[in-house]
Amino acid sequence: MKPFNAINQQQKPSLSHWLRFLIPSLIGLLLFVTPVFIQGEFTIPVAVLAGLLKANLANVLPLIITTVLIISCLLTLLAKLFSPAWIMDRPFLAGLFDISPIWTLVRLAGMCFVLISFFRAGPEMIWSSSTGGMVLNDLMPTLFAVFIFAGLFLPLLMNFGLLEMLGTWMTRVMRPLFRLPGRAAIDCIASWLGDGSVGILMTSKQYETAHYTQREAAVIGTTFSAVSITFSLVVIAQVGLEHLFAPFYLTVCLAGVVAAVIVPRLPPLSGKKDCFITGEPRTGDEEIVPEGYKSLSWGIRLAIQKASRSGSPLQVAEDGVKNAIDMVFGVLPVVMGIGTLALMIAEYTPIFHYLGLPFVPLLELLQIPEAKLASTTMVVGFADMFVPSILAASISNEMTRFVIAALSLTQLIYLSEVGALLLGSKVPVSLLELFIIFILRTLVTLPVIAGMAHLIF
């Protein structure tokens, strides 16, 4: 199909152009943002498919993941040491395996950790069920399954104009409130209903295709990759407050919005360059509506034009396969390496305990009972989001458990998944920046959560 020229007021798209936009986009919406109620919980179809894959391959997924990480590390070492033409002459393979020395070491660490955890050999602090064993057997199978289906189907959202239409329509909300493109709304919806890893995958791909600037990608990745409703239920159940789920989730949403407005306006996010991955600055808003159009009609125009240039079905399928390979071979080693190391620090050293001590005066000022015990959970969430709730289960005061559980969700950045995914993606954030953002989100959301807790209890 020939793409039509730049959209103008006189030109009318054909029926085939409409169908090329509508059919893939509707399928993408169905898969990524349509809530379905299955086995007593809300989720999205992509997560359902991932769950089926995980269930059917449960016995062999740790072996598959271990093999993937070994292949990823060996090919990376091959590319760095010998630069074979069959890797270096192919841009996709070169981008995947010819990486910086630091990330090569991370992949090497990931391979070592996964081998130790799979065979349960070597120091127990690496392969125990609270460190490497948890990452390999509990977290990685879920991520592997999500990456496969999210990667394969992501072109349905990105290549056929849906983001162009929603971007134009949602700009009136996203720009003044969050200083972000309207298309960022879809990242948030996919994360909220399904899985934060889906949102990070979308953000990374939008940044790589020059739809987000460095600042926008960093803000979206660290602000809108929220945990799903399902995981929120798991957290509130862990602290024994299931009967308070409605006010609990309202508190999480309110604190999350406050953080989304304030934290991106502070360093380090405020200092990120507003330029694309190509180095070109953003000179205007791509979603500006010209005279003679309304936001929805102009968005549809842009969407149909994008769909008409989407390429053949084979090219779209190839894009999906590359997405899946990129995440599985590029990001899983980072999650294994950094996630295991972070959990080892949390489990076997007092570092996070000491880092939490400065929060005691703040917790006392906010009149949170058992402030000293609560302080031990303030920073440990940087290692893993679920750890604070586990520690909070032993605290007797319900309000304190409520605050800790809500805070663990609004802190958002934890190295066993979201932080490692961001570091392994193309989103321009460093480990130090992630820790600073984590602390800022803690300081911003804690008073909001404490205020809501005093109203509830």
C-alpha positions in Angstrom: 0.0 0.0 0.0 1.4 3.4 -1.0 1.6 5.9 1.8 -0.4 9.1 1.2 1.4 12.4 1.4 1.4 14.8 4.3 -2.1 15.3 5.7 -4.0 18.3 4.5 -7.5 19.5 4.8 -8.5 18.5 1.3 -7.3 14.9 1.3 -9.5 12.1 2.5 -8.1 8.8 3.6 -9.4 5.7 1.9 -11.2 2.9 3.6 -8.0 0.7 3.4 -6.1 3.4 5.3 -8.8 3.6 8.0 -8.7 -0.2 8.4 -5.0 -0.3 8.5 -5.1 2.1 11.4 -8.2 0.7 13.2 -7.7 -3.0 13.1 -4.1 -3.3 14.6 -4.7 -0.4 17.0 -7.9 -2.0 18.4 -6.1 -5.3 18.8 -3.3 -3.5 20.6 -5.7 -1.8 22.9 -7.4 -5.1 23.6 -4.1 -6.8 24.4 -2.4 -4.0 26.5 -5.0 -1.8 28.2 -8.3 -3.7 28.2 -9.0 -4.9 31.8 -10.2 -8.5 32.1 -11.4 -10.2 35.3 -9.8 -13.6 35.6 -9.6 -15.8 38.7 -10.7 -13.1 41.0 -8.4 -10.3 39.8 -8.1 -7.6 37.2 -5.4 -7.9 34.6 -4.7 -7.4 30.9 -4.7 -10.0 28.1 -0.9 -9.7 27.6 -0.4 -10.6 31.2 -2.8 -13.5 30.9 -0.8 -14.9 27.9 2.4 -14.4 29.9 0.9 -16.3 32.8 -0.2 -19.2 30.6 3.3 -19.4 29.1 4.8 -19.3 32.6 2.5 -22.0 33.9 3.0 -24.3 31.0 6.8 -24.0 31.1 7.2 -23.7 34.8 9.5 -26.7 35.1 11.9 -25.7 32.4 11.8 -21.8 32.5 14.7 -21.5 35.0 16.8 -23.7 32.6 15.7 -21.6 29.6 16.6 -18.4 31.4 19.9 -19.7 32.5 20.7 -20.7 28.9 19.7 -17.3 27.6 21.9 -15.5 30.1 24.9 -17.7 29.3 24.4 -17.1 25.5 24.0 -13.3 26.1 27.2 -13.1 28.1 29.3 -15.3 25.8 28.2 -13.4 22.7 28.9 -10.1 24.5 32.4 -11.3 25.4 32.8 -12.5 21.8 31.8 -9.1 20.4 34.1 -7.2 22.8 37.1 -9.4 22.4 37.0 -10.5 18.7 34.5 -8.2 17.0 33.3 -10.9 14.5 31.8 -9.5 11.3 28.5 -11.5 11.6 27.8 -9.5 14.8 29.4 -6.1 14.0 28.0 -5.8 10.5 24.4 -6.2 11.7 23.2 -3.1 13.5 20.7 -5.0 15.7 23.2 -7.6 16.9 25.9 -5.0 17.3 23.6 -2.8 19.4 22.7 -5.8 21.5 26.1 -7.4 22.2 28.7 -4.6 21.5 28.1 -2.8 24.8 30.2 -0.8 27.2 32.7 -2.5 29.6 30.6 -1.7 32.6 27.5 -3.4 31.2 29.7 -6.3 30.0 30.7 -6.8 33.6 27.1 -6.7 34.7 26.2 -9.4 32.2 29.1 -11.4 33.4 27.9 -11.1 36.9 24.4 -12.0 35.8 25.7 -15.2 34.2 27.7 -16.1 37.3 24.8 -15.5 39.6 22.3 -17.5 37.5 24.7 -20.5 37.3 25.2 -20.4 41.0 21.5 -20.0 41.7 20.5 -22.7 39.2 22.9 -25.3 40.5 22.6 -24.1 44.1 26.4 -24.3 44.2 28.8 -21.9 45.9 27.9 -19.3 48.7 24.4 -19.7 49.9 24.1 -15.9 50.2 24.0 -15.9 46.3 21.5 -18.7 45.7 19.3 -18.6 48.7 15.5 -18.2 48.3 15.7 -14.6 49.4 18.4 -13.5 46.9 19.5 -15.2 43.6 17.0 -18.1 44.1 14.1 -15.6 44.3 15.3 -13.6 41.3 15.8 -16.8 39.1 12.8 -18.8 40.2 10.2 -16.2 41.0 10.9 -12.9 39.2 12.7 -13.9 36.0 10.1 -16.4 34.7 7.5 -13.6 35.0 9.7 -11.1 33.2 10.7 -13.6 30.5 7.0 -14.4 29.7 6.0 -10.7 29.8 8.9 -9.7 27.5 8.0 -12.4 25.0 4.4 -11.3 24.5 4.8 -7.6 25.2 7.7 -7.4 22.7 5.9 -9.4 20.0 2.7 -7.3 20.2 4.1 -3.9 21.0 4.2 -2.8 17.3 0.4 -3.0 17.3 0.5 0.0 19.7 3.5 1.8 18.3 3.4 1.3 14.5 -0.2 2.0 13.5 -1.0 5.4 14.8 -2.7 4.8 18.2 0.0 6.8 20.1 -0.3 9.6 17.7 -4.0 9.9 18.2 -3.9 9.5 21.9 -0.9 11.8 22.1 -2.8 14.7 20.5 -5.9 14.0 22.5 -4.2 13.8 25.9 -1.7 16.6 25.5 -4.1 19.0 27.2 -3.7 17.0 30.4 -0.1 15.6 30.2 1.7 18.8 29.1 0.5 21.3 31.8 0.4 18.8 34.6 3.5 16.6 34.0 5.3 18.4 31.1 5.1 15.2 29.0 3.7 14.3 25.6 0.1 13.1 25.6 1.2 9.7 24.3 2.9 9.0 27.7 -0.7 8.4 29.0 -0.7 4.9 27.4 2.5 3.9 29.2 0.8 4.7 32.5 -2.4 2.8 31.6 -0.5 -0.3 30.5 1.5 -0.3 33.8 -1.5 0.4 36.0 -3.6 -2.4 34.6 -0.9 -4.9 33.8 2.7 -4.7 34.7 5.3 -1.9 35.2 7.8 -3.8 32.9 5.4 -3.3 30.0 5.5 0.5 30.6 9.3 0.5 30.7 9.5 -1.5 27.5 7.2 1.0 25.8 9.1 4.0 27.1 12.4 2.6 26.0 11.1 1.9 22.5 9.5 5.3 22.2 12.9 6.9 23.3 14.8 4.8 20.7 12.5 5.9 18.0 12.9 9.6 18.9 9.3 10.2 20.2 10.6 11.0 23.7 13.4 13.3 24.7 16.0 12.3 27.3 14.1 14.2 30.0 10.7 12.7 29.0 12.0 9.1 28.8 13.7 9.5 32.2 10.6 11.0 33.8 8.2 8.5 32.3 10.4 5.5 33.2 10.8 6.6 36.8 7.3 8.0 37.4 4.7 6.1 35.4 5.9 2.5 35.5 3.6 1.9 38.4 2.8 -1.5 39.9 -0.4 -3.2 38.9 -3.6 -3.4 41.0 -2.9 -7.1 41.4 0.4 -6.6 43.0 -1.1 -3.8 45.2 -3.5 -6.5 46.5 -0.6 -8.8 47.3 1.2 -6.1 49.3 -1.9 -5.1 51.4 -2.6 -8.8 52.0 1.0 -9.3 53.2 0.5 -6.7 56.0 -2.9 -8.1 56.9 -5.1 -5.1 55.9 -7.1 -6.5 53.0 -10.3 -4.9 54.3 -8.7 -1.5 53.7 -7.8 -2.0 50.1 -10.1 0.7 48.7 -8.7 3.6 50.9 -5.2 2.0 50.5 -5.2 2.1 46.7 -6.7 5.6 46.8 -3.8 6.7 49.0 -1.3 5.1 46.6 -2.8 6.8 43.6 -3.0 10.2 45.3 0.6 10.0 46.5 1.7 8.8 43.1 0.1 11.8 41.3 1.7 14.2 43.8 5.1 12.6 43.2 4.6 12.7 39.4 4.0 16.5 39.6 6.8 17.4 42.0 9.7 15.0 41.5 10.3 15.6 37.8 10.6 19.3 38.6 13.6 18.6 40.9 17.1 17.4 40.0 18.2 15.0 38.6 15.2 14.7 36.4 14.8 18.5 35.9 18.4 18.6 34.6 17.9 16.1 31.8 18.3 17.4 28.3 15.2 18.0 26.3 16.8 16.4 23.2 16.2 13.2 21.4 18.4 10.1 21.2 19.7 11.6 17.9 21.0 14.7 19.8 18.4 17.0 18.2 16.5 19.2 20.6 12.7 19.3 20.8 11.8 22.4 19.0 8.1 22.2 19.3 5.3 20.0 20.5 4.5 17.2 18.0 1.0 17.2 19.1 0.2 20.9 18.3 -3.2 21.1 16.6 -3.2 23.3 13.5 -6.0 25.7 12.7 -9.1 24.1 11.2 -8.8 21.0 13.3 -9.9 19.8 16.7 -7.5 17.7 18.8 -9.3 14.4 18.1 -9.7 14.9 14.3 -6.0 16.0 14.0 -4.9 13.1 16.0 -6.8 10.7 13.7 -5.2 12.4 10.7 -1.7 11.7 12.2 -2.7 8.2 13.2 -3.8 7.2 9.7 -0.7 8.7 8.2 1.5 6.7 10.6 -0.4 3.5 9.8 0.0 4.0 6.1 3.8 4.0 6.6 3.9 1.0 8.9 5.4 -1.4 6.4 4.4 -4.9 5.5 3.1 -7.5 8.0 6.5 -9.2 7.8 8.3 -6.0 8.7 5.9 -5.5 11.7 6.4 -9.1 12.8 10.2 -8.6 12.5 10.0 -5.5 14.7 8.1 -7.5 17.3 10.6 -10.4 17.4 13.5 -7.9 17.7 11.7 -6.2 20.6 11.4 -9.5 22.4 15.0 -10.6 21.7 16.3 -7.2 22.8 14.6 -7.4 26.2 15.2 -11.1 26.9 18.9 -11.1 25.9 19.7 -7.5 26.9 17.6 -6.8 30.1 17.3 -10.1 31.9 21.1 -10.4 32.6 20.9 -6.9 34.1 18.0 -7.9 36.4 19.8 -11.0 37.5 23.1 -9.2 38.1 21.9 -6.1 39.8 18.8 -7.6 41.4 20.7 -10.4 43.1 23.4 -8.0 44.3 20.9 -5.6 45.8 19.0 -8.4 47.6 22.3 -9.7 49.0 23.1 -6.3 50.4 19.6 -6.0 51.9 19.6 -9.5 53.3 23.2 -9.9 54.6 24.4 -6.3 55.5 23.0 -3.6 57.8 23.5 -0.9 55.1 19.8 -0.3 54.4 19.1 -0.3 58.2 21.6 2.5 58.7 20.3 4.4 55.7 16.8 4.3 57.3 17.9 5.9 60.6 17.6 9.5 59.4 13.9 8.9 58.8 13.2 8.3 62.5 12.7 12.1 63.3 10.5 12.6 60.2 8.3 9.6 61.1 8.0 10.9 64.7 7.1 14.4 63.3 4.4 12.7 61.2 3.2 10.9 64.4 3.7 7.4 62.9 3.7 4.8 65.8 6.8 2.5 66.2 8.9 5.0 64.2 12.2 3.3 64.9 10.9 -0.1 63.6 9.3 1.6 60.6 12.6 3.4 59.7 14.2 0.1 58.9 11.8 -0.3 56.0 12.3 3.2 54.5 15.2 2.5 52.2 15.3 -1.3 51.9 12.6 -1.0 49.2 15.3 0.2 46.9 16.5 -3.4 46.8 13.1 -5.0 46.4 9.5 -3.6 46.6 8.2 -6.5 48.6 10.8 -6.5 51.4 9.3 -3.6 53.3 5.9 -5.3 53.5 7.6 -8.5 54.8 9.3 -6.5 57.5 6.2 -4.6 58.3 4.2 -7.8 59.0 5.9 -8.0 62.4 4.9 -4.5 63.4 1.8 -4.5 65.7 0.4 -1.1 64.8 -2.0 -1.2 61.8 -1.5 2.4 60.8 2.3 1.9 60.6 1.8 -1.2 58.5 -0.5 0.8 56.2 2.0 3.6 55.8 4.9 1.2 55.0 2.9 -0.8 52.5 1.6 2.3 50.7 5.1 3.9 50.7 6.7 0.7 49.2 4.4 1.1 46.2 4.9 4.8 45.7 8.7 4.6 46.0 8.4 2.8 42.7 12.1 2.2 41.9 13.5 -1.1 43.2 16.6 -2.8 41.8 15.3 -6.3 41.7 13.0 -5.3 38.8 12.1 -1.7 37.8 15.5 -0.2 38.6 17.3 -3.0 36.8 15.0 -2.8 33.8 15.6 0.9 33.5 19.4 0.5 33.8 19.2 -2.3 31.2 17.1 -0.3 28.8 18.0 2.7 26.7 16.3 5.1 29.1 19.0 7.7 30.1 19.3 7.2 33.9 22.2 6.0 36.1 22.2 4.0 39.3 23.0 7.1 41.4 20.2 9.0 39.8 17.8 6.2 40.5 18.7 6.2 44.2 18.3 10.0 44.4 14.9 9.7 42.7 13.9 6.9 45.1 14.8 9.1 48.1 12.9 12.1 46.6 9.8 10.0 46.0 10.0 8.8 49.6 10.3 12.3 51.0 7.4 13.6 48.8 5.0 10.7 49.2 5.5 9.9 52.9 3.7 13.0 54.2 0.8 12.4 51.8 0.5 8.8 52.9 0.8 9.7 56.6 -1.9 12.4 56.2 -4.3 9.9 54.6 -3.4 7.3 57.3 -4.4 9.7 60.1 -7.7 10.3 58.3 -8.4 6.5 58.0 -7.2 5.3 61.4 
